[in-house]
């Protein structure tokens, strides 16, 4: 993980296990401690959720505090924990790597907006002695590997898409997350779309009943098992693979192209016709140049901010922060191995933010 040049204040509280693991870091920028904080707390905002987005949030919240004096306490406890805290109205915003499902939406009790913050990719990494080339996989073959149907590295299915690679006669060791995670949701969402047998037997979720393989807790656990186990394959976030110098595969997209996961191809995956609420799965993207195992991470807020029990001043500060995140904050994505929002996604995010209200009145100027 990149070392961030900000000061972190770690806050205590009840921590919830979430769909991106049990990372319990909390961040708030205190680089400008001379700025006054009002007794009502309107100069401090609180958030919780995705651990995947934590390095990005840490950086942009620190920069935002320098510019405005508004500080952010963000609890990196996983998407599920962030959703629960927003449901309980104990934070100003949550963050999730998957849109709310029907049950979660119902428990919220009021409409919730999904604002895309950035996008990321899930990659297939492997440890095959003597093989240093970037392998190529179809979605169907990845699912068959994780179903336990393709069990050897020199199988005809893998050889067919890697004709110039000398694959060993070696068993495949499947590695997956043992904990619930947004990364698993993204990965299984893709497999569900490209392999009917996976869809019927396993499906998509932050935690599933794996047909085969070894489980590792968090990206650290998965990568550790892959590094230690010859013949293994596992899935981690692109940012994590790049930071740890792990090899990863090109994946075939819906257009039949084998796409290398990069920040650019991850951004392209979101450069499609997005729904007005931004609640869309980017996996198996329609963009012919987009990487097919990509996803947004979303900030979640109540559409009617008075429902959350906050003041109008605090609601305005929250909306201003999120507006900064999808504009000025995007410049920090690349250095932290996140993909910037596409122009299409920024336009959708703007419209969503402008729809937020306090006592029925728009919070942001409509001509902003």
N, C-alpha and C positions, 0 to 999 in steps of 0.2 A: 504494500500500500504506500502511496506517495506520502512523504512527510510534509505536513501542512504547516505553514508558518503563521499559525494563529494560536491563541491561548484558549484552552478548553476548560470550561467549568463543568464539573461532573455533578449532576444533581441526583439526589436520592428519591426513591418513589417505588411504588409497586410496579414490578416489571412483569410483562405478559409474554408468554411464548408466542411467536408469530410465524407467519408462513415463510419468512426468510431466515429463520433460525433464532438463536437466543443471544445474539450480540446485544450487549447492554450498555454500549457507549452512549454518552450524552454530550452534546456540544452546545456551547454558546460563546459568542465572541465577546471578549472583554478588553479588546485592544484600545478602547477609548473610554477608560473608566472615569474620566473627568466629566463626562456627559451625565446630567442628572436623570434619574429614573423616578417617575412620579409615584406617589403613594398608591395610586390606582393601578399601577402596573402597566400603563398604556405604552411604555417604552420597552416592554418585554413581551415577546410572543412565545408560545409553546407549541411544539409539534412532536409527533411520535410516529414510528412506522419502519419502513423498509431499511434494512441494513445495507443493501446494495448501493443505495444512493447516498449513504452517509459521507463519504469523502467529498463528493460534489457539494452537498449541502453545507458541510463544514467550511469549505472555501468561500462559497458565495455568501453565506450568512456572515462570515467574518468581514468580507469586503463591504457588505451592506451596512454593517455596524459602523465601519469607519466613515462611510458616506453620510449616514443618517442619525446615528446614535441609537437606532432600534436594534435591540439584541434578541437573539432567538435561542431558546432552550430546545434542542431536538434530541429525543430519546431514540436511539437506534436499537429497537427491540423487535423488529420484524413487522411485516405488513399486517399480519393478524392482530398483533398487539396495538398497532396504530389505529386500526379499524375499531377495535374494542374501546380504546381510550376516546376516540371521537364519538362513538356511540354513547359513552358515559359522560360526554361533555366535559372531560377533564383536560382537553387540549384545544388549541385554536384550529389546528389542522392535523390531519393524518397523512400518511403516504403509503401507497400500495403499489406493488408490481403487477397486480391484476385488478380489473374492475370489480366493484362490489357485485356479488351474486344476489339472487332474489331474496334469500334468507337474510343476508347482511343488510340489504336495502330496507327490508321491512323493519328490522330492529332499529335502524337509525331514527325512525319516527317522523322524518321530514326529508324533503329532497336534498340530495348531496351532489355537488358539482365535482367533476373529475377534470383536473387541469394537468395536461402533460408537462413534465418538467425536463426530461431528456429521454434518450432511448439507449438501450444496451443490447448486447448480443450474448447468447449462450453458445458455447463452442464445444466440440468434441475433441478431447485431448487423449493421448495414448502413449504407451511405453512398449515399443516393439524393438527388441534388440536387432541392430543392423539396419533399421529403417529410419532414415532422417527426412525423407521426402514428405511433403504435404499430401496426405491421402485424400481421396475423393469418395464421398458417400452419397447414396440416394437416401431419401427419407425412409423409404420402405425397408432398405437394408439396415438402417439404424434401429428401426423398430424391431426387425427380426432378430437383431443381435440382442436387444434388451428383452425380447420374448424368449430367448434361449433357443431359437431356431437355427441361427447361424452361429456355429461354435468354434470355428477354426479360422485363423488369419488367412490361410491360402484357399479358402472356400471359393468356388466359382463365382458367387455373387459379388464378393469383394474384388476378386481378380478382374472381373469384367470392367470395372471403372478405374482400375489401377494397373493398366497393361504394362507400363514401363517401370513398375516397382516389383522387386523380388520379395515376395511375401513369404515368411517362414511357415513351415508346418508346425503351428503352435496353437494351443488352445487360447481362446479369448476369455479373459477374466473381466466380467462386467462390474463396473463400480457406479454406485448411485448415492444420492443423499439419503441418510437415515432419518434426518429431521425434516419437518415440513418446511418448504421454502418457495419463494416466488420463482426462483430459478427452475425448480422442479415443475411448477405450474406451466411456465413458458415451454419447457422441453416436452412435457407430456401433451400440451396443447398442440404442438407441432406434430408429434407422432400420431395423435388422434386424427389429424387431418389427412395424413399421407398413408396410413396403414389401417384398413378396415378391421383387421383382426385385433390390432392394438385398441382401436376404438371400442370394440365389443367386449374385450376381455379386461382391459385395464382402465382406459379413459384418461381424462385430464383432471388434475387436482394438485394442490400444494404438497400432498402426501398421498401415495398410492400403494397398493399391494404389489410389490415388484415380483415379477415371475422368476427372476434370476439375479444373481450377483451379490456383491458385498456392499455394505452400507457404511458411509463415512459422514460424520457430523460436520456440517458446514462445508464451504469450499475448501477450507484447510484440510478437512478429513478426506474429502474426495481426492484432492491433489496429492496428499500424502500417500494414500493407497496406490494411486496410479504410479507415482515415482518409485515406490518400493516393490511394485509387483510387475515383473516382466510379463508381457502379453496382455496388459490391462487396457481398458478404455473407460473414460468417464466424462462427465460434463461439468463445466464451470463457466463463470462469466468471462467474457473477452478481456475485460480490464484485469481480472485476476490472472488469466493465462499470460497476458503480455508482461505484467509486472513480475511474474515468476518464471519467465522465459520457457514456457511449456509449448510443445508443438500442438498444432490444431489443424483440423481438416477443412477442406472446401466442401460445401454442402449444395446439393442440387436444389434449385428453386422451382417454382411452379412453371416457369418458362423453359425448364430443361437445362438451364445454365448452372455450371458448378461455380459457386460464388465464394470467394475468400472473405472471411469475416474481418472487416476493417471498420473504422469509424465512419468512413464515407459510405460503405455499402449498408451499414446499419441505419444511417440517416436516410438513405434512399428507400429503405423498407417502409418508412413512414411517409414518404412522399407520394401518397395515393389519395384518392377521394375519401376523406375522413368524415364520419358522421358528425353532426353538429354537437353532440355530447362528448365526442372524442373516445367513447367507450368502444374500442375496436381491438381485435387481436391482429397483431402485425405478423404473426407466424404464417409461413407459406404465402408471403406477400405477392400481390399482383404486379409489383414493379419488376420488370425483367432483369434489372441490375441490382436488385435489393437482396440482402442476405436473409434467408428464410426463417432463422430462429432468432428473431428480434422482438423487442417489446418496449413499450413506454413504461415509465414509472410515473404515477399520478399523485399530485397533491389533492387531498380530499377536504372539502369544506362544505358547511351547510349553505345552501342557496340563500335562505333567509337567516342572516347572521344573528338577529335578535333571538332566534330559537336556541342558540348556543349559550345564551346568558351573558354575552359580552356587551360592552358599551359600543356606541357608534364610533367613538374615537379608535377603539381597539380594532373594530371591524375594518375601518379605513386603513389602518396601519397594516393589517394582514393582507388586504387586497393590493396595497402598494408594494409589499414585499413580493408577492407572487407575480405581480406585473414585472418587477425587476428580474425575477428568476427566469422568465421566458424571454427576456430581452437582453439587458446588459449582462446578466449572469451567464448567458450561453457562451461567452468568450472563454470561460474557464473549463468547458467540457473537455476539449481535446487534450489538454495537459494532464488530465486525470483519467484519460481513456474512456470517456463517455462520448456518445454521439450527440451533436447538437440537434435541436428540433429543426425539421425541415420548414421552409417558408409556409407551406400549407398548414403544418401543425401549429405554427406560431399564430397564424390568422384564426384558427379554430380556438386556440387558447385565449386569445384576446376577447372573442365574442362570449366565451364562457365566463370569463372574469367580469365582463361588463353586465352579465345577467344577475350577478349577486346583488342582494338587496338588504336594507336595514329598515324595518317597519314598512316594507313594501316599496321603498324608494331606492333607486340605483345608488350604489356606493361610489363607483367610478364614473367620471364624466363620459358621456356617450360619444363625444368627439375626440377622446384621448387617442 
